[in-house]
Amino acid sequence: MTAPTHPSPTHPSPTHPALRGDHHVHSTFSDDAVSTLAENVAAAHAAGLTELRLVDHVRTTTTWVPEFLAAVAALEVPEGLTVRTGVEAKLLDATGALDIPPTLGGVDRILIADHQFPGADGPWSPSATVQRMRQGLGSDDALDLLIEALTAAMRRHPGNQLAHCFSILPKIGLDEAGLGPERLRVWAEAAAASDTVVEVNEKWACPGPAAIRAAEAAGVQLVASTDSHEAGDVGRYVRVAALLVNDRPAEEAPA
């Protein structure tokens, strides 16, 4: 599955403070990105951003985190731009375990990502999850399991960030609308209690308006992200701007 392409992007609008930052930007430390750390910094400055979070994918076996941190520390950062670091890790199961190396000393933030469905016995691929649903796993049970896993991860790893939260749902044939206000309340209150930041993601246009409203009601900090894998996309928002500024649904990523 690939994320959808989007229409002509725009640089940050002053109408919402979150649009002055990009809190999820990948570099060549990720095997699916093409831009260097320096190219991302230059793009962020050109886009008029004030905050940039450089983020790359990790697993339990990742060994390059010290090299990544040293490379970020060596960057020439233009005046007016604050650069932070992060690693993006897959949510593994309903206990909130993450696919992270044993030590992450010096990394500012973990981005908790629903790349696969967090099952009771480990991560399920989208196709495996669909198969389980065909075999009797109800949609309500699946949604309950997802919220359980997300809240557990936030409690186990407080002070971090949810990356493209609920992007797994269209991949398994479900929709954020099915979550309903009670699940969203539990999710948002867990984020607030654990000092978890929720990103509004350009690539996947999630979370949607109802989740954003629940997060705001609970006092959760929202940040904008492009989930860029190429420097030309850094800080360029269409769907996030619609979600944050106009509070209207953005086009969803196809399943």
C-alpha positions as CSV (number, residue, x, y, z in Angstrom):
1,M,0.0,0.0,0.0
2,T,1.2,3.5,-0.8
3,A,0.0,6.8,0.6
4,P,-2.1,9.0,-1.7
5,T,-0.6,11.8,-3.7
6,H,-1.9,15.2,-2.8
7,P,-2.7,18.4,-4.5
8,S,-0.5,21.5,-4.7
9,P,1.0,21.9,-1.2
10,T,1.3,25.2,0.5
11,H,3.9,26.6,2.9
12,P,2.8,27.1,6.5
13,S,-0.1,29.4,7.3
14,P,0.1,31.7,10.3
15,T,-3.5,30.9,11.1
16,H,-2.5,27.9,13.2
17,P,0.8,27.8,15.2
18,A,1.3,24.0,14.6
19,L,1.8,24.7,10.9
20,R,5.1,26.5,11.6
21,G,6.7,23.1,12.5
22,D,7.2,19.8,10.8
23,H,7.6,17.1,13.5
24,H,8.2,14.0,11.4
25,V,10.8,14.2,8.6
26,H,12.8,11.3,7.3
27,S,16.4,11.2,6.0
28,T,18.7,8.7,4.3
29,F,19.1,7.0,7.7
30,S,15.8,5.5,6.8
31,D,16.0,3.0,3.9
32,D,12.9,4.5,2.2
33,A,13.9,8.2,2.2
34,V,16.1,10.0,-0.3
35,S,17.1,13.3,1.4
36,T,20.0,14.0,3.7
37,L,19.6,15.6,7.1
38,A,21.2,18.8,5.8
39,E,18.8,18.9,2.8
40,N,15.9,18.6,5.2
41,V,17.2,21.4,7.4
42,A,17.6,23.6,4.3
43,A,14.1,22.8,3.1
44,A,12.6,23.6,6.5
45,H,14.4,27.0,6.6
46,A,13.2,27.7,3.0
47,A,9.6,26.8,4.0
48,G,9.8,29.3,6.9
49,L,9.5,26.7,9.6
50,T,10.6,27.4,13.2
51,E,10.7,23.8,14.3
52,L,11.9,20.6,12.6
53,R,12.0,17.1,14.0
54,L,14.4,14.8,12.2
55,V,13.1,11.2,12.5
56,D,14.2,7.8,11.2
57,H,12.9,4.3,11.4
58,V,14.3,1.9,14.1
59,R,14.0,-1.7,15.1
60,T,15.3,-3.6,18.0
61,T,18.4,-4.5,16.0
62,T,19.2,-0.8,14.9
63,T,22.7,0.2,15.8
64,W,23.1,3.6,14.0
65,V,21.3,5.8,16.5
66,P,24.6,7.3,18.0
67,E,25.8,8.0,14.4
68,F,22.4,9.7,13.6
69,L,22.6,11.9,16.8
70,A,26.2,12.9,16.0
71,A,25.2,13.8,12.5
72,V,22.3,16.0,13.7
73,A,24.5,17.7,16.3
74,A,27.0,18.5,13.5
75,L,24.4,20.2,11.3
76,E,24.6,24.0,10.6
77,V,21.1,25.1,11.7
78,P,19.9,28.5,10.4
79,E,18.9,31.1,13.0
80,G,15.2,30.9,13.8
81,L,15.0,27.2,13.3
82,T,15.0,24.7,16.2
83,V,16.0,21.1,15.2
84,R,15.0,18.1,17.3
85,T,15.5,14.4,16.9
86,G,13.2,11.4,17.0
87,V,13.0,7.7,16.1
88,E,9.9,6.0,14.6
89,A,9.1,2.6,16.1
90,K,6.4,0.1,15.3
91,L,3.8,-0.6,18.0
92,L,4.1,-4.4,18.4
93,D,1.2,-5.7,20.5
94,A,-1.7,-4.9,22.8
95,T,0.7,-4.6,25.8
96,G,2.1,-1.4,24.2
97,A,5.6,-2.9,23.5
98,L,7.6,-1.0,20.8
99,D,10.2,-2.2,18.3
100,I,13.0,-0.1,19.7
101,P,16.7,-0.7,20.4
102,P,17.7,-1.4,24.0
103,T,19.1,2.2,24.4
104,L,18.2,5.4,22.8
105,G,20.3,7.8,24.8
106,G,20.0,11.4,23.5
107,V,17.0,10.9,21.3
108,D,14.4,13.6,22.0
109,R,11.3,11.6,21.2
110,I,10.0,8.2,20.2
111,L,7.3,8.3,17.5
112,I,4.9,5.5,18.2
113,A,3.6,4.2,14.8
114,D,0.8,1.8,13.9
115,H,2.6,0.3,10.9
116,Q,0.9,-3.0,11.6
117,F,-2.0,-4.0,13.8
118,P,-1.0,-4.5,17.4
119,G,-2.5,-7.9,18.1
120,A,-2.8,-9.8,21.4
121,D,0.1,-12.0,20.4
122,G,2.3,-9.6,18.3
123,P,2.0,-7.4,15.3
124,W,-0.4,-8.5,12.6
125,S,0.0,-7.4,9.0
126,P,-3.0,-5.7,7.4
127,S,-3.8,-8.8,5.4
128,A,-3.5,-11.1,8.4
129,T,-5.8,-8.7,10.4
130,V,-8.4,-8.8,7.6
131,Q,-8.2,-12.6,7.6
132,R,-8.8,-12.7,11.3
133,M,-11.8,-10.4,10.9
134,R,-13.2,-12.8,8.2
135,Q,-12.7,-15.6,10.7
136,G,-14.7,-13.9,13.4
137,L,-12.8,-11.0,14.9
138,G,-15.5,-8.3,15.1
139,S,-14.8,-4.7,14.1
140,D,-15.6,-3.5,17.6
141,D,-13.2,-6.0,19.1
142,A,-10.5,-4.9,16.7
143,L,-11.1,-1.2,17.5
144,D,-11.0,-2.0,21.3
145,L,-7.7,-3.9,20.8
146,L,-6.2,-0.9,18.9
147,I,-7.2,1.6,21.6
148,E,-5.9,-0.8,24.3
149,A,-2.6,-1.1,22.6
150,L,-2.2,2.7,22.0
151,T,-3.1,3.6,25.5
152,A,-0.7,0.9,26.9
153,A,2.1,2.2,24.7
154,M,1.5,5.8,25.9
155,R,1.6,4.7,29.5
156,R,4.7,2.5,29.0
157,H,6.6,5.2,27.0
158,P,5.3,8.6,28.3
159,G,6.4,11.9,26.9
160,N,6.6,10.8,23.3
161,Q,4.5,11.2,20.1
162,L,1.9,9.3,18.2
163,A,2.8,9.0,14.5
164,H,0.0,9.0,11.9
165,C,-2.3,7.6,14.5
166,F,-5.2,5.4,13.1
167,S,-3.5,5.1,9.7
168,I,-3.8,1.3,10.1
169,L,-7.6,1.5,10.0
170,P,-8.2,2.0,6.3
171,K,-5.6,-0.7,5.5
172,I,-7.9,-3.2,7.3
173,G,-11.2,-1.9,5.9
174,L,-12.2,0.1,9.0
175,D,-12.7,3.8,9.5
176,E,-12.0,6.3,12.2
177,A,-15.7,7.0,12.4
178,G,-16.2,3.6,13.9
179,L,-14.1,4.5,16.9
180,G,-16.9,6.6,18.4
181,P,-16.7,9.3,21.1
182,E,-16.1,6.9,24.1
183,R,-13.0,5.2,22.6
184,L,-11.7,8.6,21.5
185,R,-12.2,10.0,25.0
186,V,-10.2,7.1,26.5
187,W,-7.5,7.5,23.9
188,A,-7.2,11.3,24.3
189,E,-7.2,11.2,28.1
190,A,-4.4,8.6,28.0
191,A,-2.4,10.9,25.8
192,A,-3.0,13.8,28.1
193,A,-2.1,11.8,31.2
194,S,1.1,10.5,29.7
195,D,2.2,13.8,28.2
196,T,2.0,12.3,24.7
197,V,2.0,14.6,21.7
198,V,-0.3,13.7,18.8
199,E,0.8,14.6,15.3
200,V,-1.6,15.4,12.5
201,N,-0.1,13.7,9.5
202,E,-0.1,15.1,6.0
203,K,0.8,11.8,4.2
204,W,-2.1,9.8,5.7
205,A,-4.5,12.7,6.7
206,C,-4.9,11.4,10.2
207,P,-6.1,11.5,12.9
208,G,-9.4,12.9,11.6
209,P,-11.6,15.8,12.9
210,A,-13.3,13.8,15.7
211,A,-10.0,12.6,17.1
212,I,-8.5,16.0,16.9
213,R,-11.5,17.5,18.8
214,A,-11.2,14.8,21.5
215,A,-7.5,15.5,21.8
216,E,-8.1,19.2,22.1
217,A,-10.8,18.7,24.7
218,A,-8.4,16.6,26.8
219,G,-5.6,19.2,26.5
220,V,-3.3,17.2,24.3
221,Q,-0.6,19.0,22.4
222,L,-1.1,18.7,18.6
223,V,1.8,19.1,16.1
224,A,1.9,19.0,12.3
225,S,3.9,16.6,10.3
226,T,4.5,15.8,6.6
227,D,6.1,12.4,7.2
228,S,8.4,13.6,4.5
229,H,10.7,11.1,2.8
230,E,12.0,13.8,0.3
231,A,13.1,17.3,1.2
232,G,10.8,19.0,-1.2
233,D,7.8,18.0,0.9
234,V,9.1,19.4,4.2
235,G,6.6,21.9,5.8
236,R,4.2,21.7,2.8
237,Y,0.7,21.1,4.0
238,V,-2.7,20.7,2.4
239,R,-4.6,18.0,4.3
240,V,-3.1,19.0,7.7
241,A,-4.0,22.7,7.1
242,A,-7.6,21.6,6.3
243,L,-7.8,19.5,9.5
244,L,-6.2,22.0,11.8
245,V,-7.4,25.3,10.4
246,N,-10.8,24.6,8.9
247,D,-11.6,21.6,11.1
248,R,-13.1,19.7,8.2
249,P,-12.4,16.2,7.0
250,A,-9.5,15.7,4.6
251,E,-9.4,13.1,1.9
252,E,-8.5,9.7,3.4
253,A,-5.7,7.5,2.4
254,P,-7.1,4.6,0.4
255,A,-7.1,1.1,1.8
